[in-house]
């Protein structure tokens, strides 16, 4: 008899409640204000959002996300470089130590 992680016959979870609309604000705290403005615009402009009423808020939100992503990439590259330099020094020291034996 085989067992499955998911019991397909059980159906949907009766206790599941979806998160409130606009609960997810993205990765970056610096961009939360743009998410709030964008969600507020969507709530206020039910039909206008289809025709681009919220495009400026979306553009600002995307720009903020891209800036934060680039900052994280630069920080990660800098940390990786310092880590690699330390690792190379350690490897060289270990090789020198082996050679002296």
N, C-alpha and C positions, 0 to 999 in steps of 0.2 A: 504494500500500500504506500503510495507516495503522498507526501504532505506539501502543501503550498503555503508560502508566507501569507498570501492574500487569499481569503476564502471568497471566491467569486460568487457563490450562491447567497452570501449574507446581504448583499445590496449595500446601499449607501449608509454611512454612519448616521444614526438618528440624532446623535449628540453634537454633530458638526454645526458650527455657526460660522459663516464667512466673516472675515474681518470687516470693520466699518469702511465705508468708501473714503478713500484719501488717507488711510492709515499708514500706508507705505510711503515714506518720504525720500527714499533713495539712500545711497551709501554715505553721502557727504553731508555732514551737519551744516556746513557753510552754505549749502544750497537749499536748505529746508524752506526758507522764506519764498523762494521761487516756486517750490512745489505747492506751498499753501496758496500763493497767488493764482497759480495755474488751476488748481482744483476749485478755488472760489469762482474763477471766471467760468469754468465748466458748469458749475451749479447755477450761476446767474444767467448764463447765455445758453439755454438748452438748444435752441435752433441756430443761434449765431455762431456757435463753435464749429458747426459744419462748414460754414462759409469763411472761417478764418478769424473769428473774433478774438480767439485766444492765442493766435500765432505768435504775438510779441512775447507773451509769457512763456510759451514753449521754447522760443529761441533763446530767451534769457536763461531758462532752466538748462537747456542743452549746453550753452556757452559756459555756464558755471560748472557743469559736470565735466566738460572737456578740460577746463582749467585745473580742476581738482585732480583729475586723472593724470594730467601731465606733471603736476607737482608730485604726485605719488610715484610716478615712474622715475622722475629725476632723483627723488630721495632713495628709492630702491636701487637705482644704478650706483649712486654714491656709496650706499651701504655695501653693495656687492663688491665694489672696487676695493674698499678698505678691508673687507673680509678676505678677498683673494690675495691681497698683499700680505696680510697676516698669515694666511695659509701657506703661501709660497715661502715666506721666511721660516716657518715651522718645518716645512718639507726639506728646505735646504739645511737647516740645523740638524735634522734627523739623518740626512745623507752624510753630512760631515761627521757626525757622531759614529755612524756605521763604518765609515772609512778609516777612522782612527783605531778601531778595534783590531 
